[in-house]
Amino acid sequence: MKPSTITLSVLLLAAVGYAAYLQTELNRLQEAGLAVVAEPEVASQRPEPEQRDEQERLETSAPEAVVVQATPTETPPPSRENWEARRAERMKQMVAAFEDPAMRVDMIERQMNRVDSRYAAFFKTLNLSSEDLDTLRTLMAEQGVVGWEMRMRSFGADTPESREEMDLARELQREMLQDQIVGLLGEENAAALQDYSDSLPYRGEVEALASSLSFTETPLSPQQTEALVGALRDVSTSFEYSVDLSRMRGREAASIDPADIDTFFQERATRDELVLQAAAESLSDAQLAAYAERQLAERERDRRQMEFMQQNPGGFGRGGPRGGGGFRP
């Protein structure tokens, strides 16, 4: 076994041990009256803008309703109560997996693959030894696994108090892991890591454009890519929608006024035009034209999806259109 493999194995085992330590701390705080865990959020309830990523992101999704087209000879769909009970049982089984050391190592390894794909460019800017880099990757992966675990545990919360406790627990564990990362990287590099994480929602859109231009006569250079990420981020974070439908989910879409859909996509077209104006400083005319064409296609596709969701509440739609936001790491 290679030294790097041995180091990584040790780190994974250490992460499992650290998770046990976190749980011990949570239990201690609970006994002191500071019970903890994460808000009841299902991955399908957030645009996964985390954190999409998608976030691309280790996520859990549970539909709000099971829609089955039954015929007279078919078994009718389960009642809402039965479906909820079965879902709760599935979530209980998934939570049990987090308590199994071998399963947790597997989850961390999968999350590390995701971390690598999203942060490879940033890692190249760090002057870390291979051992320190493995430690950083493991801590970041554990952050993702902890977030996923707390979402699973939140399904078992049946009172507002329990949900508040879960939110406190998630925040406590996040802070503990973040302190470890800051201690490893130092304040300056940790701030750079956070800044890069905040840019991830916009990097996905830019990378899609870069990929489509990579085989043309006008590919994006690394400098142009970074400039476009900055332009997209600056405009998106400062632009305010009067009607923001980007976070609408499932049945929520049934309450959308068709006039609001018109307003949202008119404003989104304005936002896209502002991005093009900002990007004009770094992109060529041909690149800008390709980007404008992509923006238009995405708006038309997202509008069709939103209108379908509005007309078919409770269907299979998983979320509203993008609005310049993105997932959190």
C-alpha positions in Angstrom: 0.0 0.0 0.0 1.4 3.4 -1.0 2.2 6.0 1.8 -0.5 8.4 0.4 -3.1 5.6 0.5 -2.1 4.7 4.1 -2.4 8.4 5.1 -5.8 8.7 3.5 -7.0 5.5 5.2 -5.9 6.9 8.5 -7.6 10.2 7.9 -10.9 8.5 7.0 -10.7 6.4 10.2 -9.9 9.6 12.1 -12.9 11.3 10.5 -15.2 8.5 11.8 -13.6 8.9 15.2 -14.1 12.6 15.0 -17.8 12.1 14.1 -18.1 10.0 17.3 -16.5 12.8 19.3 -18.9 15.4 17.8 -21.8 13.2 18.8 -20.4 12.9 22.4 -20.2 16.7 22.5 -23.8 17.0 21.3 -25.0 14.6 23.9 -23.2 16.5 26.6 -24.8 19.7 25.5 -28.2 18.1 25.3 -27.8 17.1 28.9 -27.0 20.7 29.7 -30.2 21.8 28.0 -28.7 22.8 24.7 -30.1 20.1 22.5 -29.1 20.2 18.8 -29.8 19.3 15.1 -30.6 20.8 11.6 -33.6 22.5 10.1 -36.1 20.3 8.4 -34.9 20.8 4.9 -35.2 18.3 2.1 -32.8 18.7 -0.7 -35.7 19.1 -3.0 -36.8 22.2 -1.1 -33.6 24.2 -1.9 -32.1 25.2 -5.2 -29.2 23.6 -4.8 -28.3 26.9 -5.5 -25.4 24.2 -0.9 -24.7 24.3 -1.2 -26.8 23.1 -8.6 -25.0 21.5 -7.5 -25.2 20.5 -7.0 -24.7 20.5 -5.5 -23.2 18.1 -7.9 -23.8 18.2 -4.1 -24.4 14.8 -1.8 -28.1 15.4 -1.6 -31.2 13.7 -0.4 -34.5 14.2 -2.2 -38.0 13.2 -1.1 -41.0 14.1 -3.3 -43.8 16.0 -1.6 -46.4 13.6 -3.0 -46.6 10.3 -4.8 -48.5 10.7 -8.0 -49.8 7.4 -9.5 -52.2 7.1 -12.4 -54.3 4.2 -11.2 -56.7 2.2 -13.3 -59.7 0.2 -11.9 -57.5 -3.0 -11.9 -54.5 -1.4 -10.2 -53.9 -1.0 -6.5 -54.8 2.5 -5.5 -51.9 4.8 -4.4 -51.0 4.8 -0.7 -52.6 7.3 1.6 -50.6 10.4 2.7 -50.3 8.9 6.2 -49.0 5.6 5.0 -46.5 7.2 2.6 -45.2 9.5 5.4 -44.8 6.4 7.7 -42.8 4.5 5.0 -40.7 7.6 4.3 -40.0 8.0 8.1 -38.9 4.3 8.2 -36.6 4.8 5.2 -35.0 7.9 6.8 -34.5 5.9 10.1 -32.6 3.2 8.1 -30.5 5.9 6.4 -29.7 7.5 9.8 -28.5 4.1 11.0 -26.1 3.9 8.1 -24.3 7.0 9.4 -23.6 5.2 12.7 -21.9 2.3 11.0 -18.1 3.1 10.8 -17.6 1.3 7.4 -20.6 2.9 5.8 -19.5 6.3 7.1 -16.0 5.9 5.6 -17.7 5.0 2.2 -19.8 8.2 2.4 -16.8 10.3 3.2 -14.9 8.8 0.3 -17.8 9.5 -2.1 -18.0 13.1 -0.8 -14.2 13.5 -1.3 -14.7 12.7 -5.0 -17.2 15.5 -5.1 -14.9 17.9 -3.3 -12.1 17.0 -5.7 -14.2 17.7 -8.8 -15.4 21.1 -7.4 -12.3 22.4 -5.8 -9.5 21.0 -7.9 -8.6 24.4 -9.4 -8.5 26.0 -5.9 -6.4 23.2 -4.4 -3.7 24.0 -7.0 -3.4 27.5 -5.6 -2.5 26.2 -2.1 1.0 25.4 -1.1 0.1 22.3 1.0 1.9 19.1 1.6 0.2 16.0 0.3 -0.6 15.0 3.9 -2.2 18.4 4.7 -4.1 18.4 1.5 -5.6 15.0 2.3 -6.5 16.3 5.7 -8.3 19.3 4.2 -10.1 17.2 1.7 -11.2 14.8 4.5 -12.5 17.7 6.7 -14.4 19.2 3.7 -15.9 15.8 2.9 -16.9 15.3 6.5 -18.7 18.7 6.4 -20.8 17.4 3.5 -21.5 14.1 5.2 -22.5 15.9 8.5 -24.8 18.2 6.7 -26.5 15.2 4.9 -26.7 13.3 8.2 -28.4 16.1 10.0 -30.9 16.5 7.1 -31.8 12.9 7.5 -32.2 13.2 11.2 -34.4 16.2 10.7 -37.0 14.0 9.1 -37.6 12.5 12.5 -38.3 15.9 14.1 -42.0 16.2 14.8 -42.1 19.4 16.8 -40.7 23.0 16.2 -38.5 22.5 19.3 -36.9 19.4 17.8 -36.3 21.2 14.6 -34.7 24.0 16.4 -32.5 21.6 18.3 -31.4 20.0 15.0 -30.5 23.4 13.6 -28.3 24.1 16.6 -26.6 20.7 16.3 -25.8 21.3 12.6 -24.4 24.7 13.3 -22.3 23.4 16.2 -20.8 20.6 14.1 -20.2 23.0 11.2 -18.3 25.4 13.5 -16.2 22.6 14.9 -15.1 21.4 11.5 -14.6 24.9 10.2 -12.3 25.6 13.1 -10.2 22.6 12.1 -10.0 23.9 8.5 -9.0 27.4 9.7 -6.3 25.9 11.9 -4.9 23.9 9.0 -5.0 26.6 6.3 -4.6 29.8 8.4 -7.0 32.8 8.2 -6.0 34.1 4.8 -6.3 30.8 2.9 -9.4 29.9 4.8 -11.0 33.1 3.7 -9.9 32.4 0.1 -11.5 28.9 0.4 -14.8 30.5 1.5 -14.6 33.0 -1.3 -14.1 30.2 -3.8 -17.0 28.3 -2.3 -19.2 31.3 -2.7 -18.3 31.5 -6.4 -19.2 27.8 -7.1 -22.9 28.5 -8.1 -21.6 30.8 -10.9 -18.7 28.6 -11.9 -21.1 25.9 -13.0 -22.8 28.3 -15.5 -19.5 29.6 -16.8 -18.0 26.1 -17.1 -21.0 25.1 -19.2 -20.3 28.0 -21.6 -16.6 27.2 -21.6 -17.3 23.6 -22.5 -19.5 24.6 -25.4 -16.9 27.0 -26.7 -13.9 24.6 -26.2 -14.2 23.1 -29.6 -14.8 26.3 -31.5 -12.5 29.0 -32.7 -13.3 31.2 -29.7 -12.6 29.1 -26.5 -12.6 30.9 -23.1 -9.1 31.4 -21.7 -8.6 30.9 -17.9 -8.5 34.6 -17.5 -11.7 35.1 -19.3 -13.3 32.3 -17.3 -12.4 34.0 -14.0 -13.5 37.4 -15.3 -16.9 36.0 -16.3 -17.3 34.3 -13.0 -16.7 37.6 -11.3 -19.1 39.5 -13.6 -21.9 36.9 -13.1 -21.4 36.8 -9.3 -21.4 40.6 -9.0 -24.5 41.1 -11.0 -26.4 38.2 -9.4 -25.7 39.2 -5.8 -26.7 42.8 -6.4 -29.8 42.2 -8.6 -33.1 42.1 -6.8 -36.2 40.5 -8.3 -39.6 42.0 -7.5 -41.0 38.5 -7.8 -38.4 35.8 -7.3 -39.7 32.4 -8.3 -36.3 30.7 -8.4 -36.9 28.9 -5.1 -40.4 27.7 -5.7 -40.9 24.0 -5.1 -43.4 21.3 -5.9 -46.9 22.3 -4.7 -45.8 25.8 -4.1 -45.9 26.3 -7.8 -49.7 25.9 -7.8 -50.1 29.2 -6.1 -48.0 31.2 -8.6 -49.9 33.8 -10.6 -49.2 33.6 -14.3 -48.6 37.3 -14.3 -45.8 36.7 -11.8 -44.2 34.2 -14.2 -44.2 36.9 -16.8 -42.6 39.4 -14.4 -40.0 37.0 -13.2 -38.7 36.1 -16.6 -38.8 39.7 -17.8 -36.6 40.6 -14.9 -34.4 37.7 -15.5 -33.8 38.8 -19.0 -32.8 42.2 -17.6 -30.4 40.5 -15.2 -28.9 38.4 -18.1 -28.4 41.6 -20.1 -26.5 43.2 -17.2 -24.3 40.2 -17.0 -23.5 40.5 -20.8 -22.7 44.1 -20.3 -20.3 43.4 -17.5 -18.8 40.4 -19.4 -18.2 42.6 -22.5 -15.0 43.9 -20.9 -13.4 40.4 -21.2 -15.2 38.4 -23.8 -15.1 38.8 -27.6 -18.2 39.5 -29.7 -18.4 35.9 -30.8 -18.2 34.7 -27.2 -20.8 37.2 -26.0 -23.2 36.1 -28.8 -22.8 32.4 -27.8 -23.4 33.3 -24.1 -26.5 35.4 -25.0 -27.8 32.5 -27.0 -27.3 30.1 -24.1 -29.0 32.5 -21.7 -32.1 32.7 -23.9 -32.3 29.0 -24.3 -32.1 28.5 -20.5 -34.8 31.1 -19.9 -37.1 29.5 -22.4 -36.5 26.0 -20.9 -37.0 27.2 -17.3 -40.2 29.0 -18.2 -41.6 25.9 -19.7 -40.8 24.0 -16.6 -42.3 26.7 -14.3 -45.5 26.8 -16.3 -45.8 23.0 -16.3 -45.3 23.0 -12.5 -47.9 25.8 -12.1 -50.4 23.8 -14.2 -49.6 20.4 -12.7 -49.1 20.9 -8.9 -47.8 17.9 -7.1 -46.2 16.4 -10.2 -42.6 15.3 -10.7 -41.1 18.8 -10.9 -38.2 19.2 -8.5 -37.8 22.9 -8.4 -38.2 26.3 -9.9 -36.0 28.0 -12.4 -32.6 29.4 -11.7 -32.5 33.0 -10.6 -28.9 33.8 -10.4 -28.5 31.9 -7.1 -26.8 28.7 -6.5 -26.0 25.9 -4.0 -23.9 26.3 -1.0 -20.9 24.0 -0.4 
